[in-house]
Amino acid sequence: MNIKLNKARLEALHVIVGAALHTFPPISMSDKLLYEIVDKINDRMRDKIRKATYNNQVGWGLKLNSVEAKAYYVWFNAISDRVQLAEHYRYESIIARDIVNLIDKEYG
């Protein structure tokens, strides 16, 4: 699955995923697995953003294989149930929810 984003949307997604990863550490073994997968996705986003600083690109895509996409979907839904991230991160939450909806359309 290739999700097309611009730089601002990729940065916003990186911000909310990073904030959620630091705010909600994993509790159970299944949470730890989801955390590891989403943390790797977040690392790839960070690397893309850093690389984009030196390149003059217009669009950035986020490639997720089926396991990563499903893990992100489950993880984000679990996190959004725990707390309303939208209170502090409105724009970022909209983008993250858009990604979840795209994953749901693709694999749901």
Backbone as CSV, one residue per row, in Angstrom:
resi,resn,N_x,N_y,N_z,CA_x,CA_y,CA_z,C_x,C_y,C_z
1,MET,0.851,-1.164,0.000,0.000,0.000,0.000,0.898,1.229,0.000
2,ASN,0.668,2.112,-0.931,1.443,3.342,-1.030,0.511,4.517,-0.772
3,ILE,0.773,5.255,0.291,-0.054,6.386,0.677,0.664,7.656,0.244
4,LYS,0.005,8.450,-0.581,0.614,9.679,-1.085,0.332,10.819,-0.113
5,LEU,1.388,11.481,0.301,1.293,12.596,1.238,2.181,13.733,0.762
6,ASN,1.853,14.946,1.172,2.792,16.031,0.956,3.643,16.179,2.216
7,LYS,4.598,17.084,2.181,5.538,17.200,3.305,4.827,17.569,4.604
8,ALA,3.898,18.496,4.552,3.197,18.928,5.765,2.390,17.792,6.380
9,ARG,1.736,17.003,5.543,0.931,15.887,6.058,1.816,14.779,6.633
10,LEU,2.955,14.519,5.977,3.883,13.517,6.495,4.459,13.960,7.842
11,GLU,4.816,15.224,7.945,5.333,15.746,9.211,4.277,15.686,10.310
12,ALA,3.034,16.020,9.981,1.953,15.969,10.965,1.698,14.542,11.432
13,LEU,1.723,13.602,10.508,1.539,12.194,10.867,2.676,11.732,11.762
14,HIS,3.899,12.138,11.431,5.060,11.779,12.245,4.929,12.343,13.665
15,VAL,4.429,13.564,13.786,4.270,14.203,15.098,3.283,13.441,15.964
16,ILE,2.116,13.111,15.411,1.103,12.458,16.246,1.489,11.020,16.579
17,VAL,2.097,10.317,15.636,2.523,8.942,15.927,3.618,8.957,16.985
18,GLY,4.566,9.871,16.853,5.631,9.979,17.850,5.093,10.328,19.226
19,ALA,4.162,11.276,19.291,3.564,11.667,20.570,2.808,10.502,21.198
20,ALA,2.061,9.773,20.390,1.296,8.640,20.912,2.219,7.507,21.361
21,LEU,3.307,7.276,20.635,4.251,6.229,21.037,4.887,6.550,22.379
22,HIS,5.200,7.821,22.605,5.830,8.204,23.870,4.835,8.314,25.014
23,THR,3.605,8.664,24.713,2.591,8.826,25.750,2.044,7.492,26.238
24,PHE,1.920,6.529,25.334,1.313,5.245,25.675,2.280,4.094,25.432
25,PRO,3.148,3.826,26.388,4.058,2.688,26.218,3.261,1.379,26.231
26,PRO,3.795,0.340,25.611,3.064,-0.922,25.536,2.933,-1.585,26.912
27,ILE,1.799,-2.254,27.097,1.536,-2.915,28.371,1.658,-4.429,28.215
28,SER,0.957,-4.977,27.268,0.968,-6.430,27.069,1.915,-6.801,25.933
29,MET,2.110,-8.082,25.739,2.993,-8.556,24.676,2.458,-8.172,23.295
30,SER,1.143,-8.242,23.112,0.577,-7.854,21.813,0.758,-6.361,21.570
31,ASP,0.637,-5.551,22.633,0.891,-4.120,22.497,2.342,-3.854,22.120
32,LYS,3.256,-4.647,22.672,4.674,-4.473,22.368,4.961,-4.762,20.897
33,LEU,4.302,-5.770,20.360,4.486,-6.093,18.945,3.984,-4.956,18.061
34,LEU,2.788,-4.466,18.340,2.245,-3.347,17.575,3.131,-2.117,17.725
35,TYR,3.601,-1.862,18.936,4.469,-0.725,19.207,5.739,-0.790,18.361
36,GLU,6.349,-1.962,18.310,7.590,-2.122,17.528,7.356,-1.849,16.040
37,ILE,6.269,-2.370,15.510,5.975,-2.181,14.090,5.708,-0.710,13.794
38,VAL,4.895,-0.076,14.607,4.557,1.335,14.385,5.784,2.221,14.626
39,ASP,6.625,1.850,15.574,7.851,2.604,15.815,8.765,2.562,14.591
40,LYS,8.840,1.425,13.932,9.639,1.332,12.700,9.046,2.188,11.586
41,ILE,7.723,2.218,11.489,7.066,3.081,10.506,7.407,4.541,10.809
42,ASN,7.352,4.898,12.084,7.662,6.266,12.493,9.119,6.624,12.184
43,ASP,10.027,5.674,12.374,11.441,5.899,12.028,11.600,6.147,10.528
44,ARG,10.879,5.399,9.713,10.937,5.614,8.260,10.399,6.989,7.885
45,MET,9.328,7.416,8.557,8.791,8.752,8.290,9.822,9.814,8.657
46,ARG,10.468,9.661,9.812,11.488,10.616,10.240,12.635,10.685,9.239
47,ASP,13.066,9.524,8.763,14.147,9.490,7.781,13.750,10.179,6.477
48,LYS,12.503,9.973,6.044,12.019,10.631,4.827,11.996,12.149,4.998
49,ILE,11.572,12.599,6.161,11.502,14.039,6.423,12.911,14.638,6.438
50,ARG,13.842,13.955,7.081,15.227,14.440,7.109,15.841,14.466,5.718
51,LYS,15.584,13.413,4.961,16.116,13.350,3.603,15.505,14.449,2.735
52,ALA,14.220,14.741,2.955,13.529,15.762,2.164,14.080,17.152,2.434
53,THR,14.703,17.352,3.582,15.286,18.644,3.892,16.375,19.003,2.889
54,TYR,17.080,17.985,2.423,18.183,18.219,1.489,17.780,18.073,0.029
55,ASN,16.655,17.467,-0.224,16.153,17.308,-1.593,14.976,18.238,-1.795
56,ASN,14.766,18.661,-2.993,13.655,19.551,-3.305,12.541,18.731,-3.942
57,GLN,11.790,18.009,-3.106,10.720,17.153,-3.599,9.369,17.818,-3.357
58,VAL,8.388,17.410,-4.140,7.041,17.944,-3.995,6.166,16.997,-3.185
59,GLY,6.264,15.703,-3.406,5.414,14.752,-2.711,6.203,13.631,-2.085
60,TRP,5.686,13.109,-1.033,6.314,12.001,-0.334,5.264,10.933,-0.128
61,GLY,5.656,9.726,-0.386,4.752,8.615,-0.168,5.169,7.819,1.049
62,LEU,4.238,7.133,1.615,4.504,6.247,2.743,4.111,4.850,2.307
63,LYS,5.106,3.985,2.150,4.832,2.608,1.747,4.658,1.744,2.981
64,LEU,3.550,1.021,3.000,3.263,0.090,4.087,2.921,-1.258,3.482
65,ASN,3.574,-2.301,3.971,3.141,-3.620,3.544,1.874,-3.967,4.324
66,SER,1.254,-5.081,4.024,-0.043,-5.403,4.629,0.057,-5.563,6.147
67,VAL,1.144,-6.147,6.633,1.305,-6.333,8.082,1.460,-4.978,8.768
68,GLU,2.277,-4.096,8.189,2.469,-2.767,8.768,1.172,-1.963,8.757
69,ALA,0.454,-2.027,7.660,-0.804,-1.281,7.552,-1.817,-1.768,8.585
70,LYS,-1.948,-3.069,8.724,-2.897,-3.620,9.693,-2.463,-3.320,11.122
71,ALA,-1.163,-3.383,11.395,-0.656,-3.067,12.728,-0.924,-1.601,13.068
72,TYR,-0.669,-0.705,12.107,-0.936,0.710,12.327,-2.417,0.934,12.602
73,TYR,-3.263,0.268,11.829,-4.712,0.387,11.984,-5.147,-0.015,13.398
74,VAL,-4.718,-1.181,13.834,-5.105,-1.687,15.152,-4.524,-0.803,16.252
75,TRP,-3.239,-0.445,16.118,-2.569,0.371,17.123,-3.242,1.732,17.254
76,PHE,-3.492,2.411,16.133,-4.082,3.747,16.208,-5.488,3.709,16.784
77,ASN,-6.277,2.720,16.411,-7.622,2.608,16.978,-7.569,2.365,18.478
78,ALA,-6.617,1.564,18.943,-6.474,1.314,20.379,-6.044,2.587,21.110
79,ILE,-5.136,3.330,20.513,-4.666,4.570,21.131,-5.774,5.614,21.156
80,SER,-6.507,5.753,20.079,-7.550,6.782,20.028,-8.696,6.447,20.978
81,ASP,-8.859,5.174,21.329,-9.878,4.806,22.314,-9.452,5.205,23.724
82,ARG,-8.148,5.209,23.988,-7.653,5.529,25.336,-7.783,7.006,25.675
83,VAL,-7.516,7.835,24.720,-7.544,9.272,24.982,-7.914,10.007,23.704
84,GLN,-8.464,11.150,23.870,-8.810,11.970,22.716,-7.585,12.774,22.302
85,LEU,-6.810,12.231,21.353,-5.639,12.947,20.864,-6.037,14.191,20.076
86,ALA,-7.274,14.220,19.609,-7.725,15.339,18.782,-7.739,16.652,19.554
87,GLU,-7.797,16.588,20.894,-7.820,17.813,21.684,-6.550,18.635,21.470
88,HIS,-5.422,17.972,21.430,-4.142,18.663,21.323,-3.590,18.674,19.905
89,TYR,-3.967,17.696,19.120,-3.426,17.527,17.771,-4.564,17.406,16.762
90,ARG,-5.290,18.474,16.533,-6.445,18.395,15.628,-6.053,18.030,14.204
91,TYR,-5.174,18.815,13.617,-4.763,18.582,12.232,-4.110,17.213,12.091
92,GLU,-3.237,16.893,13.023,-2.527,15.623,12.978,-3.490,14.443,13.119
93,SER,-4.493,14.602,13.973,-5.480,13.529,14.165,-6.298,13.294,12.907
94,ILE,-6.613,14.348,12.197,-7.370,14.213,10.953,-6.564,13.412,9.937
95,ILE,-5.279,13.719,9.828,-4.421,13.004,8.880,-4.281,11.541,9.290
96,ALA,-4.037,11.296,10.576,-3.894,9.917,11.054,-5.185,9.129,10.823
97,ARG,-6.327,9.751,11.045,-7.611,9.089,10.828,-7.825,8.833,9.337
98,ASP,-7.387,9.752,8.472,-7.468,9.532,7.022,-6.674,8.292,6.614
99,ILE,-5.489,8.125,7.176,-4.658,6.956,6.880,-5.362,5.686,7.350
100,VAL,-5.950,5.734,8.536,-6.691,4.578,9.058,-7.852,4.235,8.125
101,ASN,-8.550,5.245,7.630,-9.663,4.999,6.708,-9.183,4.402,5.387
102,LEU,-8.046,4.864,4.878,-7.477,4.273,3.656,-7.115,2.803,3.871
103,ILE,-6.544,2.509,5.019,-6.182,1.118,5.331,-7.435,0.266,5.430
104,ASP,-8.466,0.806,6.057,-9.733,0.074,6.189,-10.335,-0.220,4.827
105,LYS,-10.266,0.735,3.900,-10.795,0.511,2.545,-9.990,-0.560,1.817
106,GLU,-8.663,-0.538,2.014,-7.792,-1.478,1.318,-7.897,-2.901,1.857
107,TYR,-7.919,-3.035,3.175,-7.849,-4.367,3.784,-9.100,-4.774,4.536
108,GLY,-10.031,-3.830,4.721,-11.214,-4.121,5.542,-12.276,-4.900,4.888
